[in-house]
Amino acid sequence: TGFFDDEQVSFAHTIANLNNQTPIFLYQAEKTTPLPPLLLVGNGPSLDKHIEFLQRNRPNAIVMSCGTALSSLSKRKIKPDFHVEMERNIDVKDWLEVGTEADDRNGVTLLCLNTCAPDVIKMFSDACIAKKPNDCGEVIIDDLVAKTCKGTAIRALPLCNPTVTNAGLSFALAMGFTEIYLVGVDLGMSPEGDHHSTLSPYHALTAKTQIKDLSPLENTKTNYFIKGNFVDQVSTSVFLDSTRVNMQILLTYYERTKGGIKVYNSNNGALIKGTIPTPLADIKDFACLDDKAAIIQALKEVHFIRPEQSNSINKSQVNRYLRNYFEVRKQIGLPKKIADRKVFYERITEIFNLIRQQRDNNSVTTMLLRGSMHGYFTLMLRACLFQKSQQD
């Protein structure tokens, strides 16, 4: 539901990105013409065996890299057409600086969420932000679009979490691609396998630390087994498995609402329901694409809208968004001493209801506070309920 820190960053980044005139992604899957194949590239270990295939077929397909896959591709001189980022943290900029040069990013269009750091967007000559569902920035985008792009409804990008490959698949489907090839989207590995491509900057980072089995990527003690794409079982984590589940839900939605979509999975990772397990050797090289640049330009014309600069969000508008929050904040404190757990429960219920009441007219207030409120109140109430001693 978004902790206060996350929503605060989203609020700031969304306003900055809109004021920088970053185009907004327009979801129009129902109005597309036939598109060429799309190669959706993640940074999983199976990327290594696809390098030659990517090099041969890049001219005849649209290539969309996700996250640190851009760094891996740049080492093999493979430049994608689109690149996807979805995190709001500024360390995305650090990863891009470590893993790529300016030439690697030149001519690549960034597709990201409204939460993306403005300094990350500035690293690309061309970029577009999509509306993240259930996010503080939604309110600001909707208000701006209502003023400047009348008649245009901006739909949020569905199921674009928890990893960047979720965002990539959601972008691809929203743009109308119906023939998609997953490359390096493993989401699972053999017990002795690796977590990322050998080209990945993660490996260089691990080598520099000289400490093994301490990073979340290396610590596999909490991993479990699921069905593999080409083998009986692969090892996965909650994080990667959530990625798989959300992809399956997204593909099911598109199959029911649109149909005719084929997603091929040639990776030695997890089985993703809704995709077609296809050995790489069985995928034929794509037919010659006459004017790839024109196709990319047409996609941008359909899906990128740019509100007028004259309607930028000024300081007084920012204050209007936050005025209610500062008033409500004065009313949500807990007393320093509480007689018993019943009093505590009643007080947090009052606060919960107060925050919920802001949703219709002051949704920024609700979005800023709800995540931290849910999380901390749950922990505190649970601690109270499980104490044997009333004093405790």
ChimeraX attribute file (.defattr): number of C-alpha atoms within 10 A of each C-alpha:
attribute: neighborCount
match mode: 1-to-1
recipient: residues
	/A:1	16
	/A:2	19
	/A:3	17
	/A:4	16
	/A:5	13
	/A:6	19
	/A:7	23
	/A:8	17
	/A:9	18
	/A:10	26
	/A:11	24
	/A:12	16
	/A:13	20
	/A:14	26
	/A:15	22
	/A:16	19
	/A:17	22
	/A:18	24
	/A:19	17
	/A:20	14
	/A:21	17
	/A:22	22
	/A:23	19
	/A:24	25
	/A:25	28
	/A:26	24
	/A:27	22
	/A:28	15
	/A:29	16
	/A:30	11
	/A:31	9
	/A:32	13
	/A:33	10
	/A:34	9
	/A:35	16
	/A:36	19
	/A:37	21
	/A:38	20
	/A:39	23
	/A:40	25
	/A:41	29
	/A:42	31
	/A:43	29
	/A:44	26
	/A:45	26
	/A:46	23
	/A:47	27
	/A:48	18
	/A:49	16
	/A:50	16
	/A:51	16
	/A:52	11
	/A:53	15
	/A:54	23
	/A:55	14
	/A:56	13
	/A:57	19
	/A:58	19
	/A:59	16
	/A:60	19
	/A:61	23
	/A:62	24
	/A:63	21
	/A:64	28
	/A:65	30
	/A:66	28
	/A:67	22
	/A:68	27
	/A:69	25
	/A:70	26
	/A:71	27
	/A:72	24
	/A:73	26
	/A:74	18
	/A:75	14
	/A:76	13
	/A:77	11
	/A:78	18
	/A:79	24
	/A:80	26
	/A:81	19
	/A:82	22
	/A:83	25
	/A:84	29
	/A:85	25
	/A:86	27
	/A:87	19
	/A:88	20
	/A:89	15
	/A:90	13
	/A:91	12
	/A:92	19
	/A:93	17
	/A:94	12
	/A:95	15
	/A:96	20
	/A:97	14
	/A:98	11
	/A:99	21
	/A:100	19
	/A:101	13
	/A:102	12
	/A:103	10
	/A:104	20
	/A:105	23
	/A:106	13
	/A:107	15
	/A:108	19
	/A:109	21
	/A:110	25
	/A:111	26
	/A:112	28
	/A:113	27
	/A:114	31
	/A:115	30
	/A:116	24
	/A:117	26
	/A:118	21
	/A:119	14
	/A:120	21
	/A:121	22
	/A:122	15
	/A:123	17
	/A:124	17
	/A:125	13
	/A:126	17
	/A:127	23
	/A:128	24
	/A:129	25
	/A:130	28
	/A:131	26
	/A:132	23
	/A:133	16
	/A:134	13
	/A:135	21
	/A:136	27
	/A:137	25
	/A:138	23
	/A:139	18
	/A:140	19
	/A:141	19
	/A:142	16
	/A:143	10
	/A:144	18
	/A:145	20
	/A:146	15
	/A:147	12
	/A:148	16
	/A:149	15
	/A:150	9
	/A:151	9
	/A:152	12
	/A:153	12
	/A:154	20
	/A:155	17
	/A:156	18
	/A:157	20
	/A:158	19
	/A:159	20
	/A:160	24
	/A:161	20
	/A:162	17
	/A:163	21
	/A:164	21
	/A:165	29
	/A:166	26
	/A:167	26
	/A:168	27
	/A:169	26
	/A:170	19
	/A:171	22
	/A:172	20
	/A:173	20
	/A:174	21
	/A:175	22
	/A:176	20
	/A:177	22
	/A:178	19
	/A:179	18
	/A:180	22
	/A:181	23
	/A:182	21
	/A:183	28
	/A:184	29
	/A:185	29
	/A:186	29
	/A:187	28
	/A:188	31
	/A:189	25
	/A:190	17
	/A:191	14
	/A:192	7
	/A:193	12
	/A:194	16
	/A:195	21
	/A:196	25
	/A:197	21
	/A:198	17
	/A:199	22
	/A:200	23
	/A:201	21
	/A:202	18
	/A:203	14
	/A:204	11
	/A:205	10
	/A:206	16
	/A:207	11
	/A:208	9
	/A:209	8
	/A:210	7
	/A:211	9
	/A:212	10
	/A:213	11
	/A:214	10
	/A:215	10
	/A:216	9
	/A:217	13
	/A:218	12
	/A:219	12
	/A:220	15
	/A:221	9
	/A:222	9
	/A:223	17
	/A:224	15
	/A:225	17
	/A:226	18
	/A:227	16
	/A:228	23
	/A:229	24
	/A:230	17
	/A:231	12
	/A:232	11
	/A:233	19
	/A:234	24
	/A:235	23
	/A:236	26
	/A:237	21
	/A:238	11
	/A:239	12
	/A:240	18
	/A:241	21
	/A:242	17
	/A:243	23
	/A:244	24
	/A:245	15
	/A:246	19
	/A:247	24
	/A:248	16
	/A:249	15
	/A:250	19
	/A:251	23
	/A:252	15
	/A:253	12
	/A:254	15
	/A:255	14
	/A:256	9
	/A:257	10
	/A:258	13
	/A:259	12
	/A:260	10
	/A:261	17
	/A:262	17
	/A:263	23
	/A:264	21
	/A:265	27
	/A:266	27
	/A:267	29
	/A:268	25
	/A:269	28
	/A:270	28
	/A:271	24
	/A:272	25
	/A:273	16
	/A:274	18
	/A:275	20
	/A:276	16
	/A:277	18
	/A:278	16
	/A:279	14
	/A:280	15
	/A:281	8
	/A:282	8
	/A:283	12
	/A:284	9
	/A:285	12
	/A:286	14
	/A:287	12
	/A:288	12
	/A:289	16
	/A:290	10
	/A:291	10
	/A:292	16
	/A:293	12
	/A:294	10
	/A:295	15
	/A:296	15
	/A:297	10
	/A:298	12
	/A:299	16
	/A:300	18
	/A:301	11
	/A:302	15
	/A:303	18
	/A:304	18
	/A:305	20
	/A:306	15
	/A:307	20
	/A:308	15
	/A:309	12
	/A:310	8
	/A:311	14
	/A:312	17
	/A:313	15
	/A:314	10
	/A:315	9
	/A:316	9
	/A:317	11
	/A:318	14
	/A:319	12
	/A:320	11
	/A:321	18
	/A:322	16
	/A:323	13
	/A:324	17
	/A:325	21
	/A:326	12
	/A:327	11
	/A:328	18
	/A:329	13
	/A:330	8
	/A:331	11
	/A:332	16
	/A:333	11
	/A:334	11
	/A:335	9
	/A:336	5
	/A:337	7
	/A:338	11
	/A:339	10
	/A:340	12
	/A:341	16
	/A:342	12
	/A:343	11
	/A:344	19
	/A:345	15
	/A:346	11
	/A:347	16
	/A:348	20
	/A:349	13
	/A:350	14
	/A:351	18
	/A:352	18
	/A:353	10
	/A:354	15
	/A:355	23
	/A:356	17
	/A:357	14
	/A:358	17
	/A:359	13
	/A:360	9
	/A:361	10
	/A:362	19
	/A:363	19
	/A:364	24
	/A:365	24
	/A:366	23
	/A:367	28
	/A:368	26
	/A:369	23
	/A:370	18
	/A:371	18
	/A:372	17
	/A:373	19
	/A:374	15
	/A:375	13
	/A:376	12
	/A:377	17
	/A:378	13
	/A:379	10
	/A:380	13
	/A:381	15
	/A:382	11
	/A:383	12
	/A:384	18
	/A:385	13
	/A:386	9
	/A:387	11
	/A:388	8
	/A:389	8
	/A:390	10
	/A:391	8
	/A:392	9
